[in-house]
Amino acid sequence: MINALRYESVRIRTLRSTYWLLGLGLLLTAAVAFIISFAERDNPVTDSQVVSVLTGGGEFAAFIPIFMAIVGIFSTGHEYRHGTIQPTLTAIPQRTILLLSKLITVLVTTVIVVALSVGINLVIGMLFWDEAPDFGSSPLIDVLPGYLVLVMIYATLGLALAQLFRGVPSALVVLMVVPFLVEPLIGGLSMVDALDWLQPLLKFLPFSAGQRLIATEPYEPGGGPDFDFYGQWASGGVFAAFAVVLLLVAWALFKKRDA
């Protein structure tokens, strides 16, 4: 395991794509934090505003989650894309250990990136706020840990998809199409009278449920489907279960397939 972790550490630190993705993610979230802070500089600071700044618009602009998911995809997908999976398995033939080391490396990177992003965005917000926010207040005390968990689930999901499809393109397609096209389509279809039986199932849509981890207010239909999400952590559990199931399937196939 130690050797596998060393290998993965070197691999992720020597890929230029890692720095491009993380740098772009940090830059974009910082830009969103600046825009929100500057636009709201004359208004009282609210919990919702603080969450939007610290997460870089997490409720409507999931830059860090998406970029960390892509890092997860590359952690495995690059092995198949560039044909390095065979020498990797020759050096580390224990496939479970190899996959686990990839997951640990990606999750540790995720924690570092989220902490760095929130820290940068906090500094930006403090340029316009009169005083530091109360991190012991609700919903901040729940949303910030929820944001970390959300990004970790995205990263795990990216790794699982790449291992499942043994490549980068298919994993990227699923990552982009399901949350931005498929789930909104299902939500739209549930508004049709003959298909209103879909509405109770909407709480189980994984990406939509995952977003409740960083929601500061209860879901309001606002002309959309009328249903109730589970609570914050239960909804996060739906998303986590989806990622874990895909990871277990990918692991099982990784154990059976040829390299």
C-alpha positions in Angstrom: 0.0 0.0 0.0 2.8 2.5 0.8 4.4 1.9 -2.5 1.1 2.3 -4.3 0.4 5.6 -2.5 3.9 6.8 -3.4 3.3 5.9 -7.0 -0.1 7.7 -7.1 1.4 10.7 -5.3 4.1 11.1 -7.9 1.7 10.5 -10.7 -0.8 13.2 -9.6 2.0 15.7 -8.9 3.7 15.2 -12.2 0.7 15.5 -14.5 0.3 19.0 -16.0 -3.4 18.5 -16.2 -3.6 18.4 -12.4 -2.2 21.9 -12.1 -4.3 23.2 -15.0 -7.5 21.8 -13.6 -6.9 22.9 -10.0 -5.6 26.3 -10.9 -8.6 27.0 -13.2 -11.0 25.8 -10.6 -9.5 28.0 -7.9 -9.4 31.0 -10.3 -13.0 30.6 -11.3 -14.4 30.2 -7.8 -12.3 33.2 -6.7 -13.7 35.2 -9.6 -17.3 34.3 -8.6 -16.5 35.1 -4.9 -15.2 38.5 -6.0 -18.2 39.3 -8.2 -20.7 38.3 -5.4 -18.8 40.2 -2.7 -18.4 43.3 -4.9 -22.0 43.3 -6.0 -23.3 42.9 -2.5 -20.8 45.2 -0.8 -23.5 47.8 0.3 -26.0 45.2 1.6 -26.0 43.4 5.0 -24.0 40.2 5.0 -26.3 37.1 5.1 -25.6 33.4 5.6 -26.6 32.7 2.0 -24.2 35.3 0.7 -21.4 34.0 2.8 -22.0 30.4 1.6 -22.1 31.6 -2.0 -18.8 33.5 -1.6 -16.9 30.7 0.3 -18.0 28.0 -2.1 -17.5 30.2 -5.2 -21.2 30.1 -6.1 -21.5 26.4 -5.1 -25.2 26.3 -5.4 -25.2 27.5 -9.0 -21.6 27.2 -10.2 -20.1 23.9 -9.2 -16.6 24.6 -10.5 -14.5 22.8 -7.8 -16.8 19.7 -7.7 -16.6 19.3 -11.5 -12.9 19.9 -11.7 -12.2 17.5 -8.9 -14.4 14.9 -10.6 -12.2 15.4 -13.7 -9.1 14.9 -11.6 -10.7 11.7 -10.4 -11.4 10.6 -14.0 -7.8 11.3 -15.0 -6.4 9.4 -12.1 -7.6 6.2 -13.7 -8.6 7.2 -17.3 -5.1 8.3 -18.2 -3.8 4.8 -17.4 -6.0 3.4 -20.1 -5.7 6.3 -22.5 -1.8 6.2 -22.6 -1.5 2.4 -22.1 0.3 2.6 -18.8 -2.1 0.4 -16.9 -0.2 -2.8 -17.9 3.2 -1.6 -16.5 1.3 -0.2 -13.5 -0.3 -3.6 -12.8 3.1 -5.3 -13.3 4.6 -3.1 -10.6 1.5 -3.2 -8.3 -0.4 -6.4 -9.2 -2.8 -6.1 -6.2 -5.7 -4.4 -8.0 -7.7 -3.6 -4.9 -4.7 -1.9 -3.3 -4.0 0.0 -6.6 -7.6 1.3 -6.8 -7.7 2.1 -3.1 -4.5 4.1 -3.4 -5.9 6.1 -6.3 -9.0 6.9 -4.3 -7.1 7.9 -1.2 -4.8 10.2 -3.2 -7.7 11.9 -5.0 -9.6 12.4 -1.8 -6.6 13.9 0.1 -6.0 16.2 -2.9 -9.7 17.1 -2.7 -9.5 18.1 1.0 -6.5 20.3 0.3 -8.1 22.0 -2.7 -11.4 22.7 -0.9 -9.5 24.1 2.1 -7.4 26.3 -0.2 -10.4 27.5 -2.2 -12.5 28.4 0.9 -9.5 30.2 2.4 -8.9 32.2 -0.8 -12.6 33.1 -1.1 -12.8 34.1 2.6 -9.9 36.5 2.1 -11.8 38.0 -0.9 -15.0 38.3 1.1 -13.3 39.9 4.0 -12.2 42.7 1.6 -15.8 43.8 1.5 -17.3 42.5 4.8 -17.2 44.6 7.9 -16.6 41.6 10.1 -15.8 37.9 9.8 -18.8 35.6 9.5 -19.9 33.5 12.5 -18.9 30.0 11.4 -20.7 28.5 14.4 -24.0 29.7 13.2 -26.6 27.8 11.1 -26.5 27.1 8.2 -22.7 27.7 7.9 -21.9 25.0 10.5 -23.7 22.4 8.2 -23.1 23.8 4.7 -19.3 24.1 4.8 -18.8 20.4 5.9 -21.5 19.6 3.3 -19.5 21.3 0.6 -16.4 19.3 1.4 -18.4 16.1 1.4 -20.0 17.1 -1.9 -16.7 17.6 -3.6 -15.3 14.4 -2.2 -18.3 12.5 -3.6 -17.8 14.1 -7.0 -14.1 13.1 -7.0 -15.0 9.5 -6.1 -17.6 9.5 -8.8 -15.2 10.6 -11.4 -12.7 7.9 -10.5 -15.5 5.3 -10.5 -16.8 6.3 -13.9 -13.3 6.3 -15.5 -12.6 2.8 -14.0 -16.0 1.6 -15.1 -15.6 2.7 -18.7 -11.8 2.3 -18.7 -11.3 5.6 -20.3 -11.8 9.4 -20.2 -14.4 10.4 -22.9 -17.3 8.2 -21.7 -16.8 9.2 -18.1 -16.7 12.9 -19.0 -19.9 12.5 -21.0 -21.8 10.9 -18.1 -20.5 13.5 -15.7 -21.7 16.4 -17.9 -24.9 14.9 -19.5 -26.6 13.3 -16.4 -26.6 16.4 -14.0 -27.2 19.0 -16.7 -29.5 17.3 -19.2 -30.9 14.0 -17.9 -32.0 15.1 -14.4 -33.5 18.4 -15.6 -35.3 16.5 -18.3 -36.8 14.1 -15.8 -37.8 17.0 -13.7 -39.5 18.7 -16.7 -41.3 15.5 -17.6 -42.7 15.2 -14.1 -44.6 18.4 -14.7 -46.7 16.7 -17.3 -50.0 15.6 -15.8 -49.8 12.1 -17.1 -46.2 11.8 -15.7 -46.7 13.4 -12.3 -46.0 10.0 -10.7 -42.3 10.8 -11.4 -42.3 13.6 -8.8 -41.9 11.4 -5.7 -38.9 9.9 -7.4 -37.1 13.2 -8.0 -35.6 13.1 -4.5 -33.6 10.1 -5.6 -31.9 11.8 -8.5 -28.3 11.7 -7.3 -26.8 15.0 -8.5 -29.8 17.0 -7.6 -29.9 15.4 -4.1 -26.2 16.0 -3.7 -26.7 19.8 -4.2 -28.8 19.8 -1.1 -25.5 19.4 0.9 -24.8 23.1 0.2 -28.4 24.5 0.2 -29.1 27.2 2.7 -32.8 27.2 2.3 -35.6 24.5 1.9 -36.5 23.6 -1.7 -39.2 25.8 -3.1 -41.0 24.6 -6.3 -41.2 28.1 -7.8 -43.1 26.8 -10.8 -41.1 23.6 -10.9 -41.9 20.1 -9.6 -43.7 20.1 -6.3 -42.0 17.5 -4.1 -39.9 17.4 -0.9 -36.2 16.5 -0.8 -34.8 14.6 2.1 -32.8 16.5 4.7 -29.3 17.8 3.9 -27.4 14.7 5.0 -30.0 12.2 3.9 -29.9 13.8 0.4 -26.1 13.7 0.5 -26.5 10.0 1.4 -28.4 9.4 -1.8 -25.6 11.0 -3.9 -22.9 9.1 -1.9 -24.8 5.8 -2.3 -24.9 6.4 -6.1 -21.1 7.0 -6.2 -20.3 4.0 -3.9 -22.4 1.6 -6.0 -20.6 2.7 -9.2 -17.3 2.4 -7.4 -18.1 -1.1 -6.2 -19.2 -2.2 -9.7 -16.0 -0.6 -11.2 -13.9 -2.4 -8.6 -15.6 -5.8 -9.3 -15.1 -5.4 -13.0 -11.5 -4.3 -12.5 -10.8 -7.5 -10.6 -12.3 -9.7 -13.3 -11.2 -7.9 -16.6 -7.9 -8.1 -18.3 -5.8 -5.0 -18.0 
